[in-house]
Amino acid sequence: MGIDAALTALSSLLGDRLSRSKSDLALHSRSETHFNNLLPDAIAYPKTTDEVSAILTICHAENCPVTAWGTGTSLEGHALALHGGLSLDLRLMDQVLAVHAEDMDAVVQPGVTRQALNTELRATGLFFPVDPGANASLGGMAATRASGTTAVRYGTMRDNVMGLEVVLADGRIIRTGTRAQKSSAGYDLTALMVGSEGTLGIITELTLKLRGQPEATAAAICAFETVDSAVQAVMSTIQCGIPMARIEFVDSSTARAFNLYANRDMPEKPHLMVEFHGSETAVAEDAARLGEVIADFGGSDFQWSAKTEDRNALWALRHDAYYACLGLRPGATAVVTDVCVPISRLAQAVEETRADIAECPLEGPILGHVGDGNFHAILLVEPDNSAELQEALRLSARMTDRALALGGTVSGEHGIGLGKLDYLPLEHGDAWSVMGDIKGALDPKNILNPGKMVKRN
């Protein structure tokens, strides 16, 4: 590959926005979880779509790998430069380009974070609902088809991206979708790019759906004696049609981690964390209906709060769950895995996963966005301990096999990256080779995030 030739040309194009400093390379070599550091050869910081196009034109001509970088918060090694080359950091493309309040949509560059967009929207009475926890970039969230705590009501990135501007591997710039609410015109290229993890193109602009800020919001937390009773309560809540904005599960290990991390006094039992959005009357009625369901499954009285500061503290705790769980074993890293199953099979999936973890020497807190059948295990391992890492990967594989057997998916929101590539043919069968055909058509030289999503030389 002509990486050196590409970097020489890129230096002329970008000047000091092409970095080869050791600190920059180190920053872009790291993952949030257990993956080994993988150094790119350089980092580019484009400011415009035209610059991204010029960069890819050069890299395509020189066969130089290009791996997009947002904020680096993914959990499966999506943004690691497996084959070196260029790390394309989109942080400088951070403008909210337009807010169409009357149409409830916004147009943004990929480096805008979800929190920055919602700050921009405060005066409009609108908000962007997808909340994966981390203050991730919206381009990265689209590329990984992110989800989060509010997906049970508002959907995932798949449901909230209306259109994209994308630069293809050879530098061509295309637009997918429109600001219209629906279309039946041609292939749905927006859906193809959302979740493609930077393997088919680089997202340089997004048109996003917005939602009205609710009149009233109330959040609460409740303890249960057993995991099964908590999960059964979730299943019953969903099947009763109670419109939750969030309904999250944490097990007793996670509750203990929260107490250590944030000086809380939660009982070391399984908990549900819930939130309602709506009118004052609707929130009160929905909360009362939920209370009846909870009582049927032996849950404790809910601790309710409509105060913004209390709700923010509750969800900040949930969003920091990964770091809290790391505190259960100081110095540890983790294999963080997620699966998603039909809601009717959720209790079985969680209980059998708990049994697997109980039989092994590792600690593995379980938590998740159980309102849509999605849960996570944080399997704590000692860095550089190959035996523990292999045990954690074995447990992750068991979770994946179980999810597929129950009619689910190998990942509800973390995506594929490096960690789940080998599971894709198990889920998709011959359709996985079709994905490879699409990759070959759009990126025949395999320069975009090579080694991810599909198997290609």
C-alpha positions in Angstrom: 0.0 0.0 0.0 1.1 3.5 -0.7 0.6 4.9 2.8 3.7 7.1 2.7 2.7 8.5 -0.7 -0.8 9.3 0.5 0.5 11.0 3.7 2.9 13.2 1.6 0.0 14.3 -0.5 -2.3 14.8 2.5 0.3 16.9 4.2 0.3 19.3 1.3 -3.5 19.4 1.4 -4.0 19.8 5.1 -0.8 21.3 6.5 -0.8 21.1 10.3 -4.2 19.4 10.3 -2.4 16.2 9.4 -0.8 15.0 12.6 1.8 12.3 13.2 2.6 13.3 16.8 3.0 10.4 19.3 0.3 11.8 21.6 -2.2 12.0 18.7 -1.3 8.6 17.5 -1.7 7.1 21.0 -5.1 8.8 21.5 -6.4 7.3 18.3 -5.1 3.8 19.0 -7.1 3.2 22.1 -10.5 1.5 22.8 -12.8 1.9 25.8 -12.6 -1.9 26.4 -10.2 -4.8 26.2 -8.8 -4.5 22.7 -5.1 -4.0 22.1 -3.9 -0.6 21.0 -3.6 -0.3 17.2 -1.7 2.7 15.9 -2.7 4.5 12.8 0.1 6.1 10.7 -1.4 9.6 10.9 -4.5 11.5 11.8 -6.3 13.9 9.5 -8.7 16.7 10.8 -10.9 17.8 7.9 -13.2 20.8 8.2 -15.5 20.4 5.2 -17.1 17.7 3.0 -14.9 18.8 0.1 -11.8 18.2 2.2 -13.1 14.7 3.1 -13.7 14.1 -0.6 -10.1 15.2 -1.4 -8.7 13.0 1.3 -10.5 9.9 0.1 -9.6 10.6 -3.5 -5.9 10.6 -2.5 -6.2 7.5 -0.3 -8.2 5.6 -2.9 -5.5 6.3 -5.5 -2.7 5.2 -3.1 -4.5 2.3 -1.5 -4.2 3.9 1.9 -6.6 2.6 4.6 -9.0 5.2 6.2 -10.8 4.6 9.5 -13.3 7.3 10.7 -13.0 8.6 14.3 -15.8 10.4 16.2 -15.3 10.6 19.9 -13.8 7.1 20.4 -16.5 5.9 22.8 -17.5 2.7 21.0 -17.1 -0.6 22.8 -16.3 -3.1 20.1 -13.1 -1.5 18.6 -15.0 0.1 15.6 -12.6 3.0 15.2 -9.3 1.2 15.6 -7.0 1.2 12.6 -6.6 -2.5 12.2 -4.3 -2.1 9.1 -2.8 1.3 10.0 -3.1 4.1 7.5 -5.2 7.2 8.2 -7.4 7.9 11.2 -10.0 10.5 9.9 -11.0 12.5 13.0 -14.2 14.5 12.3 -14.2 16.6 15.5 -13.7 19.9 13.6 -16.9 19.3 11.5 -19.0 20.3 14.5 -21.6 22.8 13.2 -25.4 22.7 13.6 -26.1 23.8 10.1 -29.9 24.3 10.3 -32.8 23.8 12.7 -36.3 23.6 11.0 -38.4 23.8 14.1 -41.7 23.9 12.1 -40.7 20.6 10.4 -39.1 19.1 13.6 -35.8 18.3 12.0 -32.2 19.5 12.1 -29.2 19.3 9.8 -25.8 18.8 11.5 -22.2 17.9 10.7 -20.9 14.6 12.0 -18.7 16.0 14.8 -21.7 17.5 16.6 -22.3 15.6 19.8 -25.8 14.7 21.1 -25.4 17.0 24.1 -24.3 19.9 21.9 -27.3 19.5 19.6 -29.7 19.4 22.5 -28.1 22.5 24.0 -28.6 24.3 20.7 -32.3 23.2 20.7 -33.2 24.4 24.2 -35.1 27.5 23.0 -37.1 25.6 20.4 -39.1 23.3 22.6 -37.6 20.4 20.7 -34.9 17.8 21.5 -33.0 14.9 19.9 -34.0 11.7 21.8 -31.4 9.0 21.1 -29.2 8.7 24.2 -26.5 6.0 24.2 -25.1 7.4 27.5 -21.7 8.7 26.3 -21.6 12.1 24.8 -21.0 10.6 21.4 -20.7 12.3 18.1 -23.9 12.1 15.9 -21.9 10.9 13.0 -20.5 8.0 15.0 -23.9 7.3 16.4 -25.3 7.0 12.9 -22.4 4.9 11.7 -22.9 2.4 14.6 -26.7 2.5 14.5 -26.6 3.6 18.2 -29.4 3.1 20.6 -29.7 3.7 24.3 -32.0 4.3 27.3 -34.8 6.1 25.4 -35.0 3.6 22.5 -38.0 1.9 24.0 -40.1 5.0 23.2 -38.2 7.0 20.5 -36.4 4.3 18.6 -32.7 4.0 17.6 -30.6 6.0 15.2 -32.2 3.9 12.4 -35.5 5.5 13.2 -34.3 9.1 13.6 -32.0 9.7 10.6 -33.9 11.1 7.7 -31.0 11.7 5.3 -27.2 11.8 5.0 -24.4 13.3 3.0 -21.8 10.6 2.5 -18.3 10.6 0.8 -17.6 7.3 -0.9 -14.3 5.5 -1.0 -13.3 7.1 -4.3 -14.2 10.6 -3.2 -17.6 10.9 -4.7 -20.1 12.8 -2.7 -23.7 11.5 -2.5 -26.9 12.5 -0.7 -29.3 9.9 0.6 -32.9 10.7 1.8 -34.7 14.0 2.1 -36.4 16.1 4.7 -39.8 14.6 3.7 -41.4 12.4 6.2 -41.5 9.4 3.8 -40.3 8.3 0.4 -40.8 5.3 -1.9 -38.2 6.5 -4.4 -35.4 4.0 -5.0 -33.2 2.0 -2.7 -33.0 3.2 0.9 -29.4 4.2 0.9 -29.8 6.1 4.2 -30.7 2.8 6.0 -27.7 1.1 4.3 -25.2 3.7 5.6 -26.7 3.8 9.1 -24.9 1.0 10.9 -22.3 0.5 8.2 -19.5 1.4 10.7 -17.5 3.5 8.2 -17.0 0.6 5.8 -19.1 1.9 3.0 -18.6 5.7 3.2 -17.8 8.6 5.5 -20.8 10.5 6.8 -20.3 14.3 6.5 -23.8 15.6 7.2 -27.0 14.3 8.9 -30.6 15.3 8.7 -32.2 14.2 12.0 -35.8 13.9 13.3 -36.5 16.0 16.4 -39.2 15.5 19.1 -41.2 17.9 21.3 -39.9 18.3 24.8 -42.5 16.6 27.1 -44.7 18.8 29.3 -44.0 16.6 32.3 -41.2 14.1 33.1 -41.0 11.8 36.1 -38.3 9.2 37.0 -38.1 6.6 39.6 -36.1 3.6 40.9 -37.4 0.4 42.5 -35.7 -2.7 44.0 -36.7 -6.4 43.6 -35.8 -9.5 45.4 -34.8 -11.5 42.3 -33.6 -10.9 38.8 -36.5 -12.9 37.5 -39.2 -10.8 39.2 -37.6 -7.6 37.9 -37.4 -8.9 34.3 -40.9 -10.4 34.5 -42.2 -6.9 35.6 -40.5 -5.4 32.5 -42.1 -7.9 30.2 -45.5 -7.4 31.8 -45.2 -3.6 31.6 -44.4 -3.7 27.9 -47.1 -6.2 27.1 -49.6 -4.0 28.9 -48.8 -1.1 26.6 -47.6 1.3 29.3 -45.7 4.0 27.4 -42.3 4.1 29.1 -39.7 6.7 28.0 -37.0 4.6 29.7 -37.0 1.3 31.6 -33.6 0.1 32.6 -32.5 -3.0 34.6 -29.4 -3.3 36.8 -28.5 -6.4 38.8 -27.3 -6.6 42.4 -23.6 -6.3 41.4 -24.3 -3.1 39.5 -26.2 -1.7 42.5 -23.1 -2.4 44.6 -20.9 -0.7 42.0 -23.2 2.4 42.1 -22.9 2.6 45.9 -19.1 2.5 45.7 -18.9 4.8 42.7 -21.3 7.5 43.8 -21.7 7.0 47.5 -25.3 5.8 47.1 -27.2 3.6 49.6 -29.1 1.4 47.1 -30.0 -2.1 48.5 -27.7 -4.6 46.8 -30.6 -6.1 44.8 -31.8 -6.0 41.2 -33.4 -2.6 40.4 -35.5 -1.1 37.7 -35.0 2.6 36.7 -37.9 4.2 34.8 -39.0 7.4 33.3 -42.3 8.7 31.9 -42.8 11.6 29.4 -46.1 13.3 28.6 -48.7 15.6 30.1 -49.0 15.9 33.8 -52.2 13.8 33.8 -50.7 11.1 31.5 -47.5 10.8 33.5 -49.5 10.4 36.8 -51.8 7.8 35.2 -49.0 5.8 33.6 -47.0 5.8 36.9 -50.0 4.5 38.8 -50.5 1.7 36.2 -46.8 0.8 36.5 -47.1 0.7 40.3 -49.8 -1.9 40.0 -47.5 -4.1 37.8 -44.6 -3.7 40.1 -46.6 -4.7 43.1 -47.7 -7.9 41.4 -44.0 -8.9 41.1 -43.0 -8.0 44.6 -41.1 -4.7 43.8 -40.5 -2.2 46.5 -42.3 1.2 46.5 -40.9 3.5 43.8 -38.9 6.5 44.8 -40.3 9.1 42.4 -39.0 12.5 41.4 -40.0 15.1 38.9 -37.1 17.4 39.9 -34.7 17.9 37.0 -31.6 17.6 39.2 -32.8 14.3 40.8 -33.6 12.8 37.4 -30.3 14.0 35.9 -28.4 12.4 38.9 -30.3 9.1 38.4 -29.5 8.9 34.7 -26.0 10.1 35.1 -25.5 7.1 37.4 -26.9 4.8 34.8 -24.8 6.3 32.1 -21.6 5.9 34.2 -22.4 2.3 34.9 -19.4 1.0 32.9 -17.0 3.1 34.9 -18.8 2.2 38.2 -18.5 -1.5 37.4 -14.8 -1.2 36.6 -14.5 0.1 40.2 -15.5 -3.3 41.5 -12.1 -4.5 40.4 -9.6 -1.6 40.5 -7.2 -1.7 37.6 -9.4 -4.1 35.5 -10.5 -3.7 31.9 -13.6 -5.5 30.5 -15.1 -7.5 27.8 -18.4 -5.6 27.3 -21.0 -7.5 25.3 -24.6 -7.0 24.5 -27.4 -9.1 22.9 -31.0 -8.4 22.1 -33.9 -11.0 22.2 -37.6 -10.9 21.7 -39.2 -9.5 24.9 -40.9 -12.8 25.7 -37.5 -14.6 25.9 -35.8 -11.9 27.9 -36.2 -13.5 31.3 -34.7 -16.8 30.0 -31.8 -15.0 28.4 -30.9 -13.0 31.5 -31.3 -15.9 33.9 -29.2 -18.3 31.8 -26.5 -15.6 31.4 -26.4 -15.1 35.1 -26.0 -18.8 35.7 -23.1 -18.9 33.2 -21.3 -16.0 35.0 -22.0 -17.6 38.4 -20.1 -20.7 37.4 -17.0 -18.9 36.3 -14.3 -17.0 38.4 -15.0 -13.6 36.8 -17.3 -10.9 38.1 -19.8 -9.9 35.4 -22.5 -7.3 36.3 -25.6 -7.4 34.1 -27.6 -4.4 33.1 -29.5 -3.1 30.1 -32.2 -1.4 28.2 -34.6 -4.2 28.9 -37.7 -2.5 27.6 -36.7 -3.6 24.1 -35.1 -6.9 25.1 -31.5 -5.6 25.1 -29.0 -6.3 27.9 -25.3 -6.1 28.6 -22.7 -8.0 30.6 -19.5 -6.2 31.8 -17.0 -9.1 32.2 -14.1 -7.8 34.4 -10.7 -9.1 33.5 -7.1 -8.3 34.6 -5.2 -6.6 31.8 -2.7 -8.9 30.0 -4.3 -11.9 31.7 -4.9 -14.2 28.7 -6.7 -16.9 30.7 -9.2 -14.4 32.0 -9.7 -12.8 28.6 -10.4 -16.1 27.0 -12.9 -17.0 29.8 -14.7 -13.7 29.2 -14.8 -14.2 25.5 -16.2 -17.7 26.0 -19.0 -16.2 28.1 -19.6 -13.6 25.5 -19.9 -16.3 22.8 -22.4 -18.2 25.0 -24.5 -15.1 25.3 -24.4 -14.7 21.5 -25.3 -18.3 20.7 -28.2 -18.1 23.2 -29.5 -14.9 21.7 -29.5 -16.4 18.2 -31.2 -19.6 19.5 -33.9 -17.4 21.1 -34.6 -15.5 17.8 -32.5 -12.5 18.7 -29.4 -10.7 17.5 -25.7 -10.7 18.3 -25.8 -7.0 19.2 -28.7 -4.7 20.0 -26.6 -1.5 20.0 -22.9 -2.0 20.5 -22.4 -3.1 16.9 -19.8 -5.3 15.3 -16.4 -3.6 15.1 -13.6 -6.1 15.8 -15.4 -8.0 18.6 -18.4 -9.5 16.9 -17.3 -10.0 13.3 -17.1 -13.8 13.5 -20.7 -13.9 14.7 -22.2 -12.2 11.6 -22.4 -15.3 9.4 -24.1 -17.2 12.2 -26.9 -14.5 12.3 -27.1 -13.7 8.6 -26.1 -16.8 6.7 -25.8 -16.3 3.0 -26.9 -12.7 3.5 -23.4 -12.0 4.9 -21.9 -12.7 1.5 -24.3 -10.2 0.0 -23.0 -7.6 2.5 -19.5 -8.4 1.1 -20.8 -7.8 -2.4 -22.1 -4.4 -1.4 -18.8 -3.6 0.2 -17.0 -4.7 -3.0 -19.2 -2.5 -5.2 -18.8 0.7 -3.1 -15.2 0.1 -1.9 -13.5 -2.2 -4.4 -10.0 -1.4 -3.0 -11.2 -2.1 0.6 -9.7 1.1 2.0 -12.6 2.1 4.3 -12.2 0.6 7.8 -10.7 -2.6 6.4 -11.1 -5.8 8.5 -14.5 -4.8 9.8 -18.1 -5.9 9.0 -17.2 -8.3 6.2 -14.3 -10.6 5.3 -12.2 -9.2 2.4 -8.6 -9.4 1.5 
